[in-house]
């Protein structure tokens, strides 16, 4: 039984190599961190927009008639 498992793992060298190296590059980590930061900024924008859970927004919500929270995207106002 053990010999079958060992031969199955040996037949798929790429899988074993990916596990031994960790399979996560620093670029993957940087991309994930940027995605999380973007999601947090969007969440904070909506918190301020809908005046919900605003105590969780770092630095608080700005005056809605002036500026959005730092780091957020805003469409051109007409």
VOVODO-966932 format. One record per atom (N, C-alpha, C, O): residue number from 0; residue in three letters; chain; atom name; x, y, z. Coordinates in pm, 1 decimal. Each point is the difference from the previous one (the first is absolute). Example, Ala and Ser with C-alpha at 12.3 -4.5 7.8 and 13.67 -1.06 7.14 Angstrom:
2
<0 ALA A N <1319.0 -569.0 780.0>>
<0 ALA A CA <-89.0 119.0 0.0>>
<0 ALA A C <90.0 120.0 0.0>>
<0 ALA A O <103.6 -1.9 66.5>>
<1 SER A N <-138.6 106.9 -138.5>>
<1 SER A CA <82.0 119.0 6.0>>
<1 SER A C <-77.0 109.0 73.0>>
<1 SER A O <50.9 110.8 16.9>>
This chain:
78
<0 UNK A N <82.5 -119.8 0.0>>
<0 UNK A CA <-82.5 119.8 0.0>>
<0 UNK A C <86.2 125.3 0.0>>
<0 UNK A O <-25.1 93.0 -76.7>>
<1 UNK A N <127.2 -90.1 162.8>>
<1 UNK A CA <89.4 114.9 5.9>>
<1 UNK A C <75.1 16.4 -132.1>>
<1 UNK A O <23.8 112.2 -44.6>>
<2 UNK A N <13.0 -223.1 -17.2>>
<2 UNK A CA <71.1 6.6 -126.7>>
<2 UNK A C <-87.3 63.2 -108.6>>
<2 UNK A O <51.9 70.3 -86.7>>
<3 UNK A N <-181.7 -93.6 89.7>>
<3 UNK A CA <-89.6 60.2 -98.0>>
<3 UNK A C <-8.2 151.2 18.2>>
<3 UNK A O <-2.5 74.5 -98.0>>
<4 UNK A N <-1.7 -29.5 222.2>>
<4 UNK A CA <-5.9 143.4 27.4>>
<4 UNK A C <129.4 67.2 -44.1>>
<4 UNK A O <-3.2 106.4 -61.8>>
<5 UNK A N <114.8 -166.7 92.5>>
<5 UNK A CA <130.0 57.3 -37.8>>
<5 UNK A C <13.6 4.5 -151.5>>
<5 UNK A O <49.3 98.7 -54.5>>
<6 UNK A N <-92.1 -203.7 -14.0>>
<6 UNK A CA <11.9 0.8 -145.8>>
<6 UNK A C <-95.2 101.1 -62.4>>
<6 UNK A O <31.4 56.9 -104.5>>
<7 UNK A N <-145.4 -33.5 165.1>>
<7 UNK A CA <-93.9 99.7 -51.8>>
<7 UNK A C <56.8 139.9 14.4>>
<7 UNK A O <-14.9 82.2 -90.5>>
<8 UNK A N <79.8 -53.5 202.5>>
<8 UNK A CA <60.5 131.5 20.9>>
<8 UNK A C <119.8 18.0 -92.5>>
<8 UNK A O <21.4 109.1 -52.9>>
<9 UNK A N <55.5 -213.1 33.1>>
<9 UNK A CA <116.9 8.4 -87.7>>
<9 UNK A C <-41.8 21.2 -145.6>>
<9 UNK A O <75.9 56.9 -78.4>>
<10 UNK A N <-195.8 -102.1 42.0>>
<10 UNK A CA <-45.8 15.8 -137.4>>
<10 UNK A C <-40.0 143.5 -31.1>>
<10 UNK A O <-10.4 36.4 -117.1>>
<11 UNK A N <-12.2 45.8 218.9>>
<11 UNK A CA <-39.9 139.3 -19.7>>
<11 UNK A C <106.2 89.5 64.4>>
<11 UNK A O <-21.7 52.1 109.4>>
<12 UNK A N <135.8 -33.6 -175.7>>
<12 UNK A CA <108.1 77.8 61.1>>
<12 UNK A C <-33.9 147.2 19.1>>
<12 UNK A O <50.4 61.9 93.7>>
<13 UNK A N <-133.6 -4.2 -178.6>>
<13 UNK A CA <-34.7 141.5 13.4>>
<13 UNK A C <-74.3 27.8 128.9>>
<13 UNK A O <22.9 103.2 63.0>>
<14 UNK A N <-110.8 -192.1 -22.5>>
<14 UNK A CA <-77.2 19.2 122.1>>
<14 UNK A C <90.9 -3.0 121.8>>
<14 UNK A O <-14.9 82.1 90.5>>
<15 UNK A N <107.5 -174.5 -87.6>>
<15 UNK A CA <91.1 -8.3 112.5>>
<15 UNK A C <91.7 122.1 5.2>>
<15 UNK A O <29.8 50.8 108.2>>
<16 UNK A N <14.5 -4.1 -223.6>>
<16 UNK A CA <87.9 116.7 -3.3>>
<16 UNK A C <-72.7 125.4 46.5>>
<16 UNK A O <58.2 83.1 69.7>>
<17 UNK A N <-184.7 -68.8 -107.7>>
<17 UNK A CA <-77.4 117.0 40.6>>
<17 UNK A C <-21.0 1.1 150.9>>
<17 UNK A O <3.5 105.9 62.5>>
<18 UNK A N <-25.2 -223.2 -3.9>>
<18 UNK A CA <-19.3 -7.1 143.7>>
<18 UNK A C <128.9 30.4 74.3>>
<18 UNK A O <-2.7 67.3 103.0>>
<19 UNK A N <115.5 -115.5 -153.5>>
<19 UNK A CA <125.4 19.6 71.7>>
<19 UNK A C <48.4 145.4 -8.3>>
<19 UNK A O <68.7 47.1 90.7>>
<20 UNK A N <-103.7 24.1 -197.8>>
<20 UNK A CA <45.4 138.5 -13.6>>
<20 UNK A C <-97.7 99.4 61.3>>
<20 UNK A O <31.8 118.5 9.7>>
<21 UNK A N <-147.6 -162.6 31.0>>
<21 UNK A CA <-97.5 89.6 60.1>>
<21 UNK A C <-102.1 49.5 -100.7>>
<21 UNK A O <-115.3 22.6 36.7>>
<22 UNK A N <153.3 -5.2 -161.3>>
<22 UNK A CA <-92.7 36.3 -104.6>>
<22 UNK A C <-50.5 143.4 3.6>>
<22 UNK A O <-87.9 34.1 -79.1>>
<23 UNK A N <139.1 51.5 166.8>>
<23 UNK A CA <-46.3 138.8 8.5>>
<23 UNK A C <119.1 92.5 -20.7>>
<23 UNK A O <98.6 -5.9 73.5>>
<24 UNK A N <-109.4 91.4 -174.5>>
<24 UNK A CA <110.5 92.5 -26.8>>
<24 UNK A C <-24.8 133.1 70.3>>
<24 UNK A O <-110.9 27.4 45.9>>
<25 UNK A N <212.9 53.1 -38.3>>
<25 UNK A CA <-14.6 132.2 61.6>>
<25 UNK A C <-93.4 88.1 -84.2>>
<25 UNK A O <-66.0 88.8 54.0>>
<26 UNK A N <60.2 -112.2 -183.9>>
<26 UNK A CA <-92.5 74.3 -86.4>>
<26 UNK A C <-144.4 -36.2 32.2>>
<26 UNK A O <-87.7 86.4 -0.3>>
<27 UNK A N <62.9 -215.3 28.4>>
<27 UNK A CA <-134.2 -43.7 39.3>>
<27 UNK A C <-42.3 68.0 129.8>>
<27 UNK A O <-114.2 44.0 13.6>>
<28 UNK A N <205.6 -35.9 80.1>>
<28 UNK A CA <-29.4 61.8 129.5>>
<28 UNK A C <-26.1 149.2 -17.2>>
<28 UNK A O <-93.2 53.7 59.9>>
<29 UNK A N <174.4 13.6 -140.9>>
<29 UNK A CA <-18.7 143.4 -23.6>>
<29 UNK A C <-134.1 27.7 -68.7>>
<29 UNK A O <-68.8 96.1 34.2>>
<30 UNK A N <32.1 -180.5 -130.8>>
<30 UNK A CA <-128.1 17.0 -69.0>>
<30 UNK A C <-116.5 -21.9 95.7>>
<30 UNK A O <-99.5 72.3 -5.3>>
<31 UNK A N <111.3 -171.1 92.2>>
<31 UNK A CA <-104.9 -26.6 98.0>>
<31 UNK A C <-12.8 115.4 98.0>>
<31 UNK A O <-111.1 42.0 32.2>>
<32 UNK A N <224.3 9.9 15.7>>
<32 UNK A CA <-2.0 112.2 93.6>>
<32 UNK A C <-63.3 124.0 -62.9>>
<32 UNK A O <-74.4 72.1 66.6>>
<33 UNK A N <103.2 -46.9 -193.8>>
<33 UNK A CA <-59.0 114.5 -69.4>>
<33 UNK A C <-150.3 -18.6 -15.9>>
<33 UNK A O <-76.4 95.2 15.6>>
<34 UNK A N <34.0 -216.5 -46.3>>
<34 UNK A CA <-142.7 -28.7 -13.1>>
<34 UNK A C <-72.6 24.4 131.9>>
<34 UNK A O <-108.7 57.8 1.5>>
<35 UNK A N <168.3 -101.4 108.6>>
<35 UNK A CA <-60.7 20.2 131.9>>
<35 UNK A C <-8.7 148.4 32.3>>
<35 UNK A O <-101.9 46.2 51.3>>
<36 UNK A N <207.1 28.7 -80.6>>
<36 UNK A CA <-1.7 144.7 25.9>>
<36 UNK A C <-108.5 69.0 -82.9>>
<36 UNK A O <-69.6 88.4 50.1>>
<37 UNK A N <55.1 -128.3 -176.1>>
<37 UNK A CA <-104.2 57.3 -85.7>>
<37 UNK A C <-139.3 -31.8 53.8>>
<37 UNK A O <-88.5 85.5 -2.5>>
<38 UNK A N <68.9 -207.3 50.9>>
<38 UNK A CA <-129.0 -38.6 54.9>>
<38 UNK A C <-31.5 79.0 127.4>>
<38 UNK A O <-114.4 40.4 21.1>>
<39 UNK A N <214.3 -18.5 62.8>>
<39 UNK A CA <-20.2 78.9 121.2>>
<39 UNK A C <-36.3 143.8 -33.8>>
<39 UNK A O <-87.0 58.7 64.2>>
<40 UNK A N <152.8 -1.6 -164.2>>
<40 UNK A CA <-32.3 136.8 -41.6>>
<40 UNK A C <-142.9 9.5 -52.1>>
<40 UNK A O <-71.6 95.4 30.5>>
<41 UNK A N <30.6 -193.7 -108.4>>
<41 UNK A CA <-136.2 0.3 -51.4>>
<41 UNK A C <-101.1 -15.1 113.1>>
<41 UNK A O <-102.4 68.3 1.3>>
<42 UNK A N <130.5 -156.4 92.7>>
<42 UNK A CA <-88.7 -18.1 114.3>>
<42 UNK A C <-11.9 129.8 79.8>>
<42 UNK A O <-109.9 38.3 40.1>>
<43 UNK A N <221.3 28.8 -17.0>>
<43 UNK A CA <-3.7 126.2 73.9>>
<43 UNK A C <-76.2 108.4 -76.5>>
<43 UNK A O <-68.6 82.3 60.7>>
<44 UNK A N <80.3 -81.9 -191.2>>
<44 UNK A CA <-75.9 95.2 -80.9>>
<44 UNK A C <-149.4 -20.9 19.5>>
<44 UNK A O <-74.7 95.9 19.1>>
<45 UNK A N <31.3 -221.3 -23.8>>
<45 UNK A CA <-141.7 -28.9 19.6>>
<45 UNK A C <-45.1 26.6 142.8>>
<45 UNK A O <-113.0 43.4 22.1>>
<46 UNK A N <199.5 -68.6 74.6>>
<46 UNK A CA <-34.7 32.7 138.3>>
<46 UNK A C <-30.0 148.8 13.1>>
<46 UNK A O <-97.9 38.9 63.6>>
<47 UNK A N <181.9 43.2 -123.7>>
<47 UNK A CA <-20.7 144.6 6.5>>
<47 UNK A C <-120.9 42.7 -83.1>>
<47 UNK A O <-78.6 84.5 42.7>>
<48 UNK A N <64.5 -142.3 -159.4>>
<48 UNK A CA <-109.5 36.4 -88.3>>
<48 UNK A C <-136.0 -26.1 64.4>>
<48 UNK A O <-91.6 81.7 -9.7>>
<49 UNK A N <80.4 -197.1 75.4>>
<49 UNK A CA <-127.4 -38.0 60.6>>
<49 UNK A C <-4.7 27.1 150.3>>
<49 UNK A O <-95.0 -39.3 67.7>>
<50 UNK A N <198.0 106.8 -15.9>>
<50 UNK A CA <6.8 37.3 141.0>>
<50 UNK A C <-26.2 -120.2 91.5>>
<50 UNK A O <-81.4 6.2 92.2>>
<51 UNK A N <152.7 -115.3 -120.5>>
<51 UNK A CA <-15.2 -123.5 74.3>>
<51 UNK A C <135.8 -44.4 52.8>>
<51 UNK A O <96.8 -7.2 -75.7>>
<52 UNK A N <-89.3 -22.3 203.3>>
<52 UNK A CA <122.9 -51.2 62.0>>
<52 UNK A C <118.5 92.3 -27.5>>
<52 UNK A O <110.8 -46.4 -26.9>>
<53 UNK A N <-134.5 175.5 33.8>>
<53 UNK A CA <102.8 97.7 -34.4>>
<53 UNK A C <114.0 4.9 101.4>>
<53 UNK A O <107.5 51.6 -30.2>>
<54 UNK A N <-130.3 -105.1 150.1>>
<54 UNK A CA <109.0 -2.8 98.8>>
<54 UNK A C <112.6 -92.6 -44.3>>
<54 UNK A O <112.2 11.8 49.2>>
<55 UNK A N <-140.1 -102.7 -140.3>>
<55 UNK A CA <101.2 -93.9 -48.5>>
<55 UNK A C <86.4 59.2 -111.2>>
<55 UNK A O <98.3 -61.9 -40.8>>
<56 UNK A N <-132.9 179.2 -8.2>>
<56 UNK A CA <76.1 62.7 -108.6>>
<56 UNK A C <121.7 70.4 59.8>>
<56 UNK A O <-15.3 90.7 81.8>>
<57 UNK A N <137.4 -132.0 -122.3>>
<57 UNK A CA <119.7 65.7 52.9>>
<57 UNK A C <0.7 148.9 -34.8>>
<57 UNK A O <-12.7 36.4 -116.9>>
<58 UNK A N <27.2 48.1 216.1>>
<58 UNK A CA <1.0 143.9 -22.1>>
<58 UNK A C <-138.8 59.2 -9.3>>
<58 UNK A O <-14.7 121.4 -14.5>>
<59 UNK A N <-87.5 -204.9 22.7>>
<59 UNK A CA <-137.2 48.2 -6.6>>
<59 UNK A C <-41.7 35.6 -141.1>>
<59 UNK A O <80.7 0.0 -92.9>>
<60 UNK A N <-206.6 30.0 79.4>>
<60 UNK A CA <-53.6 37.8 -130.9>>
<60 UNK A C <14.5 150.6 -19.6>>
<60 UNK A O <-25.0 77.6 92.2>>
<61 UNK A N <64.6 -37.0 -210.2>>
<61 UNK A CA <9.2 142.8 -29.2>>
<61 UNK A C <-139.5 58.3 -23.4>>
<61 UNK A O <-99.2 -72.6 -6.3>>
<62 UNK A N <94.3 200.0 -5.7>>
<62 UNK A CA <-125.2 67.2 -32.6>>
<62 UNK A C <-40.1 -44.6 -140.3>>
<62 UNK A O <77.9 17.2 -93.8>>
<63 UNK A N <-196.2 -73.6 77.0>>
<63 UNK A CA <-37.6 -51.6 -132.7>>
<63 UNK A C <-8.9 107.6 -107.2>>
<63 UNK A O <0.4 -31.7 -119.0>>
<64 UNK A N <-8.4 156.1 157.9>>
<64 UNK A CA <-7.2 107.1 -99.4>>
<64 UNK A C <137.9 45.8 -46.3>>
<64 UNK A O <10.9 85.5 -87.9>>
<65 UNK A N <94.3 -142.1 147.0>>
<65 UNK A CA <134.5 41.1 -39.3>>
<65 UNK A C <77.0 -115.7 -61.8>>
<65 UNK A O <7.5 -9.6 -122.5>>
<66 UNK A N <49.6 -77.9 203.2>>
<66 UNK A CA <88.6 -104.4 -50.8>>
<66 UNK A C <-44.1 -138.3 46.9>>
<66 UNK A O <-55.6 -14.3 108.9>>
<67 UNK A N <80.7 -88.4 -192.2>>
<67 UNK A CA <-24.7 -138.4 42.3>>
<67 UNK A C <114.5 -46.6 89.3>>
<67 UNK A O <100.2 70.4 11.9>>
<68 UNK A N <-112.4 -187.0 51.0>>
<68 UNK A CA <111.6 -53.4 80.2>>
<68 UNK A C <126.1 -13.9 -84.9>>
<68 UNK A O <-8.2 -23.4 -120.6>>
<69 UNK A N <122.1 37.6 182.1>>
<69 UNK A CA <127.8 -9.0 -71.7>>
<69 UNK A C <13.8 -137.6 -67.9>>
<69 UNK A O <-37.7 -102.8 56.3>>
<70 UNK A N <91.7 104.0 -176.7>>
<70 UNK A CA <26.6 -122.6 -71.5>>
<70 UNK A C <-119.8 -58.1 -72.3>>
<70 UNK A O <6.5 -114.2 -45.7>>
<71 UNK A N <-115.1 187.9 33.5>>
<71 UNK A CA <-117.5 -54.5 -65.9>>
<71 UNK A C <-16.7 62.2 -137.4>>
<71 UNK A O <52.3 107.8 -28.3>>
<72 UNK A N <-125.0 -176.7 -55.0>>
<72 UNK A CA <-26.8 46.1 -135.7>>
<72 UNK A C <-133.9 74.0 0.1>>
<72 UNK A O <-96.2 -44.8 62.4>>
<73 UNK A N <90.8 153.9 -130.1>>
<73 UNK A CA <-127.2 69.7 -15.0>>
<73 UNK A C <-19.4 35.2 -146.3>>
<73 UNK A O <93.6 39.9 -69.1>>
<74 UNK A N <-215.2 -55.3 24.1>>
<74 UNK A CA <-33.2 38.7 -137.1>>
<74 UNK A C <-14.1 150.5 -6.0>>
<74 UNK A O <-26.4 64.4 101.6>>
<75 UNK A N <43.4 -8.8 -217.5>>
<75 UNK A CA <-14.9 145.4 -16.9>>
<75 UNK A C <-141.6 39.8 32.8>>
<75 UNK A O <-95.7 -63.0 -45.2>>
<76 UNK A N <82.6 167.5 123.8>>
<76 UNK A CA <-132.5 50.4 36.8>>
<76 UNK A C <-47.4 97.6 -106.2>>
<76 UNK A O <78.4 76.6 -56.1>>
<77 UNK A N <-208.7 -80.9 29.8>>
<77 UNK A CA <-54.3 92.3 -100.1>>
<77 UNK A C <-78.2 110.2 64.8>>
<77 UNK A O <-53.0 87.0 -69.1>>
